[in-house]
């Protein structure tokens, strides 16, 4: 049952926020407590919707005074139970969406945390600039949530993670104080770089209210769909393409043939661009100031790949529509996995050079527990990030995967660790991976994280129970 809030807190919070700034409507409480995949269920007694940084700060001060715990929430698109409230007050940032400043000469923009990623991309476009972060949930995911989880996406290879795209932050601290660190400076060597402390902290150290982001020159892209025989050839092809195109390689996605077949069977309007018996596909994007430059680089790289025996077949998108059709296959894999019935999904990373050996070793280790297991392994091979899903076809007469969930998950995590990888590449830690990370990371790292949490949030009101236990 949802915890009761102190009556004095409710009276003061409602007065502070005004009628548009809060709700306790049961349907809205349920929606805020239900993640998009519906794999677990939270609860909240109250949703607060501050409309300004000063209002958010006053609300956090009120929460601290009454010892009321807070879960900040953006678009509720997370995958690790980090932004779903479990009894805490939900602070929704959906009213804080303003674009405060765009400075094309400084290649920067300041936007509030409740704005969606698409809004940030469109703001950059209007200024004839590029904001390069791109991912499947970009129409719903908010900037504050993406900073809090240090989101990745499909362009990390060239532009880096969300942390790399931030010049400054504005944050309400657990005390209710406001840290204004929105400076657009690229060089500011004046002590601890606090913005990197809050990026990836999943709301456990403060409430992000706005950010200053880097902008980039607009580019034109060439997109290729490539048929490749083995995972080892995929890794070798990445090195070859980068030798030819350098840092203009924006995306390099690995897609298994079974995922393509699954998408085509399950998602209306999709088709396999290059049907073949080979096990893997690669989706490559190269960006340059002019389209002909990008296409020339990609054409030369793929020709060299074919000569080296790494490319079995390839197609370069002849239009933006065709490029989008390639990407549509990649982006709908998470949805089409439903066709397999049960799926145990992990977001992991390993050194790029070790990806082929990891896949072979991890698949074998999982099948030692569940011999009938199948796998859908896809993702951002260009930065070592794989979405590793153990799946069980829905046609199995007696499904067994769910009964072995704990053993399979532990096996995947231990294998990732043995290969020098991370069990959370871009989705975050939340509640789902908190305890496993405490088991796997060096004890000194866990203690340092606990020390930071206790120092900044001594009352433990900011998204308690996520990332690290205290």
C-alpha positions as CSV (number, residue, x, y, z in Angstrom):
1,X,0.0,0.0,0.0
2,X,1.2,3.5,-0.8
3,X,2.6,5.3,2.2
4,X,0.6,8.2,3.5
5,X,2.1,11.7,3.2
6,X,2.2,14.1,6.2
7,X,-0.9,16.3,5.9
8,X,1.1,19.5,6.4
9,X,3.4,18.5,3.5
10,X,0.4,18.0,1.2
11,X,-1.2,21.3,2.2
12,X,2.1,23.2,1.6
13,X,3.0,21.3,-1.6
14,X,-0.4,22.0,-3.2
15,X,-0.3,25.6,-2.2
16,X,3.3,26.0,-3.6
17,X,2.6,24.2,-6.9
18,X,-0.9,25.6,-7.7
19,X,-3.8,23.6,-9.2
20,X,-1.8,22.8,-12.4
21,X,1.3,21.6,-10.5
22,X,0.1,18.5,-8.8
23,X,-2.3,15.5,-9.1
24,X,-3.4,12.6,-7.1
25,X,-5.8,11.3,-9.7
26,X,-5.6,7.4,-9.5
27,X,-5.2,6.9,-13.2
28,X,-2.3,9.3,-13.5
29,X,-0.7,7.9,-10.4
30,X,-0.9,4.5,-12.0
31,X,0.5,5.7,-15.3
32,X,3.5,7.3,-13.6
33,X,4.1,4.1,-11.6
34,X,4.0,1.8,-14.6
35,X,7.1,1.6,-16.9
36,X,6.6,1.3,-20.6
37,X,7.5,-2.3,-20.7
38,X,5.2,-3.2,-17.8
39,X,7.7,-5.7,-16.4
40,X,7.3,-4.4,-12.8
41,X,4.9,-2.1,-11.0
42,X,5.6,0.8,-8.7
43,X,3.4,3.2,-6.8
44,X,3.2,6.9,-5.8
45,X,0.8,8.9,-3.6
46,X,1.4,12.2,-5.3
47,X,2.7,13.7,-8.6
48,X,4.3,17.1,-8.4
49,X,4.8,19.1,-11.6
50,X,7.0,22.2,-10.9
51,X,6.9,24.9,-13.6
52,X,10.2,26.6,-12.8
53,X,13.6,26.0,-11.1
54,X,12.7,28.1,-8.1
55,X,9.4,26.2,-7.7
56,X,11.3,22.9,-7.9
57,X,13.8,24.1,-5.3
58,X,11.1,25.2,-2.9
59,X,9.4,21.7,-3.4
60,X,12.7,19.9,-2.6
61,X,13.2,22.0,0.5
62,X,9.7,21.1,1.6
63,X,10.4,17.4,1.0
64,X,13.6,17.7,3.0
65,X,11.8,19.4,5.9
66,X,9.2,16.6,6.0
67,X,11.6,13.7,5.2
68,X,9.5,12.9,2.1
69,X,11.4,10.9,-0.6
70,X,11.4,11.9,-4.2
71,X,11.7,10.1,-7.5
72,X,12.4,12.5,-10.5
73,X,10.7,11.3,-13.7
74,X,11.1,12.4,-17.3
75,X,9.4,10.4,-20.1
76,X,9.2,7.2,-18.0
77,X,11.0,5.3,-20.8
78,X,13.7,3.8,-18.5
79,X,14.6,0.1,-18.5
80,X,16.3,-0.5,-15.1
81,X,13.6,0.7,-12.6
82,X,15.4,4.0,-12.0
83,X,12.6,6.5,-12.7
84,X,9.6,4.5,-11.5
85,X,8.4,5.6,-8.0
86,X,8.1,2.9,-5.3
87,X,6.2,4.9,-2.7
88,X,8.1,8.1,-3.3
89,X,6.6,11.4,-4.5
90,X,7.0,11.5,-8.2
91,X,8.4,14.8,-9.5
92,X,7.4,15.1,-13.1
93,X,9.4,17.5,-15.2
94,X,6.8,17.8,-18.0
95,X,6.1,21.5,-17.4
96,X,9.7,22.5,-17.6
97,X,10.3,22.4,-21.4
98,X,11.5,25.9,-22.3
99,X,14.4,26.6,-24.7
100,X,16.2,29.3,-22.7
101,X,19.0,30.2,-25.2
102,X,20.5,29.1,-28.5
103,X,24.0,30.4,-29.3
104,X,25.1,29.2,-32.8
105,X,28.4,31.0,-32.6
106,X,29.2,29.2,-29.3
107,X,27.6,26.0,-30.8
108,X,25.5,25.6,-27.6
109,X,21.9,25.7,-26.4
110,X,20.2,25.8,-23.0
111,X,17.0,23.8,-22.6
112,X,15.0,22.7,-19.6
113,X,15.0,19.1,-18.4
114,X,11.4,18.3,-19.3
115,X,11.9,18.9,-23.0
116,X,12.0,15.8,-25.2
117,X,15.0,14.7,-27.2
118,X,13.1,15.4,-30.4
119,X,12.5,19.0,-29.2
120,X,16.3,19.4,-28.7
121,X,17.0,18.0,-32.2
122,X,14.4,20.4,-33.7
123,X,15.8,23.4,-31.8
124,X,19.3,22.6,-33.2
125,X,17.9,22.2,-36.7
126,X,16.2,25.6,-36.6
127,X,19.6,27.1,-35.7
128,X,21.2,25.2,-38.7
129,X,23.1,23.0,-36.2
130,X,23.1,19.4,-35.2
131,X,22.3,17.8,-31.8
132,X,23.5,14.3,-32.5
133,X,22.0,12.2,-29.7
134,X,19.5,9.7,-31.3
135,X,17.6,6.7,-29.9
136,X,14.4,4.9,-30.4
137,X,12.4,6.6,-27.6
138,X,13.4,10.1,-28.6
139,X,9.9,11.3,-29.0
140,X,9.1,10.6,-25.4
141,X,12.4,10.5,-23.5
142,X,13.2,13.8,-21.8
143,X,16.6,15.5,-21.6
144,X,16.7,15.3,-17.8
145,X,16.2,11.6,-17.8
146,X,18.7,11.1,-20.6
147,X,21.3,13.0,-18.7
148,X,20.5,11.2,-15.5
149,X,21.0,7.8,-17.2
150,X,23.9,9.1,-19.3
151,X,22.1,7.7,-22.4
152,X,24.0,6.4,-25.4
153,X,22.1,5.9,-28.7
154,X,23.3,5.2,-32.2
155,X,25.9,7.9,-32.7
156,X,28.2,7.3,-29.7
157,X,30.9,6.2,-32.0
158,X,31.4,9.7,-33.3
159,X,29.8,12.0,-30.7
160,X,30.0,10.2,-27.4
161,X,27.5,9.5,-24.7
162,X,25.1,12.1,-23.3
163,X,27.8,13.1,-20.7
164,X,30.0,14.1,-23.6
165,X,27.3,16.4,-25.0
166,X,26.9,18.5,-21.9
167,X,28.6,21.8,-21.3
168,X,26.8,22.7,-18.1
169,X,23.9,21.8,-15.8
170,X,21.4,23.5,-13.4
171,X,20.6,21.2,-10.5
172,X,18.4,21.5,-7.4
173,X,20.5,19.8,-4.6
174,X,18.8,17.6,-2.0
175,X,19.0,20.6,0.4
176,X,16.9,22.6,-2.0
177,X,19.8,24.9,-3.0
178,X,20.2,25.6,-6.7
179,X,23.6,25.0,-8.4
180,X,23.7,27.1,-11.5
181,X,26.4,25.5,-13.6
182,X,25.0,26.4,-17.0
183,X,28.1,28.0,-18.4
184,X,28.7,27.3,-22.0
185,X,32.5,27.3,-21.5
186,X,34.5,24.4,-23.0
187,X,37.5,25.2,-20.8
188,X,36.8,25.8,-17.2
189,X,39.4,24.1,-15.1
190,X,38.3,25.3,-11.6
191,X,38.1,22.2,-9.5
192,X,35.7,19.2,-9.4
193,X,33.7,19.0,-12.6
194,X,30.3,18.7,-11.0
195,X,28.3,18.2,-14.1
196,X,29.8,14.8,-14.6
197,X,28.8,13.9,-11.1
198,X,25.1,14.4,-11.8
199,X,25.2,12.9,-15.3
200,X,24.5,9.2,-14.8
201,X,23.5,9.6,-11.1
202,X,19.8,8.7,-12.0
203,X,18.4,11.5,-9.7
204,X,20.1,10.2,-6.6
205,X,22.2,13.3,-6.0
206,X,20.0,16.1,-7.2
207,X,17.2,17.2,-9.5
208,X,18.4,18.3,-12.9
209,X,16.3,21.3,-14.1
210,X,18.2,22.5,-17.2
211,X,21.3,21.9,-19.3
212,X,23.7,23.5,-21.7
213,X,24.4,21.2,-24.6
214,X,27.0,21.1,-27.4
215,X,25.9,21.7,-30.9
216,X,27.7,20.6,-34.1
217,X,27.7,21.6,-37.8
218,X,25.0,19.9,-39.8
219,X,26.0,16.9,-41.8
220,X,24.8,14.7,-44.6
221,X,24.8,11.0,-44.2
222,X,25.4,7.9,-46.3
223,X,23.7,4.7,-45.0
224,X,24.7,1.2,-45.9
225,X,23.2,-2.2,-45.2
226,X,25.8,-4.9,-45.3
227,X,25.7,-8.7,-45.2
228,X,28.5,-10.3,-43.1
229,X,29.3,-13.9,-42.3
230,X,30.7,-13.9,-38.8
231,X,30.9,-11.7,-35.8
232,X,34.7,-11.7,-36.2
233,X,34.2,-10.3,-39.7
234,X,32.0,-7.6,-38.3
235,X,34.7,-6.4,-35.9
236,X,37.3,-6.5,-38.7
237,X,35.0,-4.6,-41.0
238,X,34.6,-1.9,-38.4
239,X,38.4,-1.4,-38.2
240,X,38.6,-1.3,-42.0
241,X,35.8,1.2,-42.4
242,X,37.3,3.5,-39.8
243,X,40.7,3.2,-41.6
244,X,39.0,4.6,-44.7
245,X,36.6,7.1,-43.1
246,X,38.1,7.9,-39.7
247,X,35.8,9.7,-37.2
248,X,33.2,10.3,-39.9
249,X,31.9,6.8,-39.1
250,X,28.8,7.9,-37.1
251,X,27.1,4.6,-36.5
252,X,28.0,0.9,-36.9
253,X,25.2,-1.4,-35.8
254,X,25.3,-5.2,-35.6
255,X,22.1,-7.0,-36.4
256,X,21.6,-10.8,-36.5
257,X,19.8,-12.5,-39.3
258,X,17.2,-14.0,-37.0
259,X,16.3,-10.5,-35.8
260,X,15.7,-9.3,-39.3
261,X,13.5,-12.3,-40.0
262,X,11.6,-11.7,-36.8
263,X,11.0,-8.0,-37.6
264,X,9.8,-8.8,-41.2
265,X,7.4,-11.4,-39.8
266,X,6.1,-9.2,-37.0
267,X,6.2,-5.6,-38.1
268,X,3.9,-4.6,-41.0
269,X,5.6,-2.9,-43.9
270,X,9.1,-4.1,-43.3
271,X,11.2,-6.2,-45.6
272,X,14.7,-7.7,-45.7
273,X,16.9,-5.3,-47.8
274,X,19.3,-8.1,-48.8
275,X,18.0,-11.6,-48.1
276,X,21.0,-14.0,-47.5
277,X,21.9,-17.0,-45.5
278,X,24.7,-15.2,-43.7
279,X,24.4,-14.9,-39.9
280,X,24.9,-11.1,-39.5
281,X,24.0,-7.7,-40.9
282,X,25.7,-4.4,-40.3
283,X,24.1,-1.0,-40.6
284,X,26.7,1.7,-41.2
285,X,26.3,5.5,-41.4
286,X,29.1,7.9,-42.5
287,X,28.5,11.6,-42.2
288,X,30.2,14.5,-44.0
289,X,29.4,18.1,-44.8
290,X,28.2,17.0,-48.3
291,X,26.3,13.9,-49.3
292,X,28.6,13.0,-52.1
293,X,31.6,13.0,-49.8
294,X,29.9,10.6,-47.4
295,X,28.7,8.3,-50.2
296,X,32.2,8.2,-51.7
297,X,33.8,7.3,-48.4
298,X,31.2,4.5,-47.7
299,X,31.5,3.1,-51.3
300,X,35.3,2.9,-51.1
301,X,35.2,1.3,-47.6
302,X,32.7,-1.3,-48.7
303,X,34.6,-2.1,-51.8
304,X,37.7,-2.6,-49.7
305,X,35.7,-4.8,-47.4
306,X,34.5,-6.9,-50.2
307,X,38.1,-7.3,-51.5
308,X,39.2,-8.4,-48.1
309,X,36.4,-11.0,-48.0
310,X,34.5,-9.3,-45.1
311,X,31.5,-8.1,-47.1
312,X,29.3,-10.7,-48.8
313,X,26.7,-8.2,-50.1
314,X,25.9,-4.5,-49.5
315,X,23.4,-1.8,-50.5
316,X,23.9,1.9,-50.0
317,X,20.6,3.8,-49.4
318,X,19.6,5.7,-52.6
319,X,17.3,8.1,-50.7
320,X,16.4,9.2,-47.2
321,X,13.3,7.0,-47.4
322,X,15.4,4.0,-48.0
323,X,17.8,4.9,-45.3
324,X,14.9,5.2,-42.9
325,X,13.7,1.8,-43.9
326,X,17.1,0.3,-43.0
327,X,16.9,2.0,-39.6
328,X,13.3,1.0,-39.0
329,X,14.4,-2.6,-39.0
330,X,17.1,-1.9,-36.4
331,X,14.8,0.2,-34.2
332,X,11.9,-2.2,-34.1
333,X,13.9,-5.2,-32.9
334,X,13.0,-4.6,-29.2
335,X,9.3,-4.6,-30.2
336,X,9.4,-7.6,-32.4
337,X,11.1,-9.7,-29.7
338,X,7.6,-10.3,-28.4
339,X,7.3,-12.9,-31.1
340,X,9.7,-15.1,-29.2
341,X,7.7,-15.2,-26.1
342,X,9.9,-15.0,-23.0
343,X,13.0,-12.8,-23.3
344,X,15.7,-12.0,-20.8
345,X,17.2,-8.7,-21.9
346,X,20.6,-7.3,-20.9
347,X,22.4,-4.1,-21.9
348,X,26.1,-4.9,-21.7
349,X,29.4,-3.8,-23.2
350,X,32.7,-5.5,-23.8
351,X,35.9,-4.4,-25.5
352,X,35.2,-4.4,-29.3
353,X,38.0,-6.8,-30.0
354,X,36.5,-9.3,-27.7
355,X,33.0,-9.2,-28.9
356,X,33.2,-12.4,-31.1
357,X,34.7,-14.5,-28.3
358,X,32.3,-13.1,-25.8
359,X,29.2,-14.0,-27.9
360,X,30.5,-17.6,-28.4
361,X,31.4,-18.0,-24.7
362,X,28.3,-16.5,-23.3
363,X,25.9,-18.3,-25.6
364,X,27.5,-21.6,-24.6
365,X,27.4,-20.8,-20.9
366,X,23.7,-19.9,-21.1
367,X,22.8,-23.1,-23.0
368,X,24.4,-25.0,-20.2
369,X,21.4,-23.9,-18.1
370,X,18.8,-23.8,-20.9
371,X,19.8,-26.0,-23.9
372,X,16.8,-24.7,-25.9
373,X,17.7,-21.0,-25.5
374,X,18.0,-18.9,-28.6
375,X,19.6,-15.4,-28.8
376,X,18.9,-12.0,-30.3
377,X,22.1,-10.0,-30.1
378,X,22.2,-6.6,-31.6
379,X,23.4,-3.1,-30.9
380,X,26.1,-0.5,-31.1
381,X,29.1,-2.7,-32.0
382,X,31.1,0.4,-32.9
383,X,31.3,1.3,-29.2
384,X,31.2,-2.2,-27.8
385,X,27.6,-2.0,-26.6
386,X,25.5,-5.1,-27.2
387,X,21.8,-5.7,-26.4
388,X,22.1,-9.3,-25.4
389,X,18.7,-11.1,-25.2
390,X,18.2,-14.7,-24.3
391,X,14.9,-15.7,-25.9
392,X,12.6,-18.7,-26.0
393,X,10.4,-19.3,-29.0
394,X,6.7,-19.0,-28.2
395,X,6.1,-22.3,-29.9
396,X,8.0,-24.2,-27.1
397,X,5.5,-26.6,-25.6
398,X,6.9,-26.2,-22.1
399,X,8.7,-22.9,-21.6
400,X,11.6,-23.2,-19.2
401,X,13.6,-20.0,-19.6
402,X,11.7,-18.0,-16.9
403,X,12.4,-20.8,-14.4
404,X,16.2,-20.3,-14.9
405,X,16.1,-16.5,-15.0
406,X,18.3,-16.0,-12.0
407,X,21.0,-18.5,-13.2
408,X,20.9,-17.1,-16.7
409,X,21.3,-13.5,-15.6
410,X,24.1,-14.4,-13.2
411,X,25.8,-16.3,-16.0
412,X,25.6,-13.4,-18.4
413,X,26.9,-10.9,-15.9
414,X,29.8,-13.1,-14.8
415,X,30.8,-13.7,-18.4
416,X,30.6,-10.0,-19.2
417,X,32.9,-9.3,-16.2
418,X,35.3,-12.1,-17.2
419,X,35.7,-10.4,-20.6
420,X,36.5,-7.0,-19.0
421,X,33.1,-5.5,-19.7
422,X,30.2,-3.7,-18.0
423,X,26.7,-5.1,-17.1
424,X,25.2,-1.6,-17.8
425,X,26.4,0.1,-21.0
426,X,23.8,2.8,-21.6
427,X,20.6,2.0,-19.7
428,X,21.8,2.8,-16.2
429,X,21.6,0.9,-12.9
430,X,18.3,1.8,-11.2
431,X,17.0,-0.9,-8.8
432,X,17.4,-3.8,-11.2
433,X,21.2,-3.9,-11.4
434,X,22.1,-2.1,-8.1
435,X,22.9,-5.3,-6.1
436,X,24.7,-7.1,-8.9
437,X,26.9,-4.1,-9.5
438,X,27.7,-4.0,-5.8
439,X,28.8,-7.6,-6.1
440,X,30.9,-7.1,-9.2
441,X,32.5,-3.7,-8.9
442,X,35.6,-3.1,-6.7
443,X,34.5,-2.5,-3.1
444,X,36.5,0.8,-3.1
445,X,34.3,2.1,-5.9
446,X,31.1,1.2,-4.1
447,X,32.3,2.9,-0.9
448,X,33.3,6.0,-2.7
449,X,29.8,6.2,-4.3
450,X,28.2,5.7,-0.9
451,X,30.3,8.5,0.5
452,X,29.2,10.9,-2.2
453,X,25.6,10.0,-1.8
454,X,25.7,10.4,2.0
455,X,27.5,13.8,1.7
456,X,25.1,15.3,-0.8
457,X,21.9,13.6,0.4
458,X,22.3,12.9,4.1
459,X,18.5,12.4,4.5
460,X,18.5,9.9,1.6
461,X,15.4,11.5,0.0
462,X,16.6,11.7,-3.6
463,X,15.5,8.6,-5.5
464,X,16.5,6.2,-2.6
465,X,17.5,2.7,-3.4
466,X,18.7,3.4,-6.9
467,X,22.3,3.0,-8.2
468,X,23.9,2.3,-4.8
469,X,22.5,1.3,-1.4
470,X,23.4,3.4,1.7
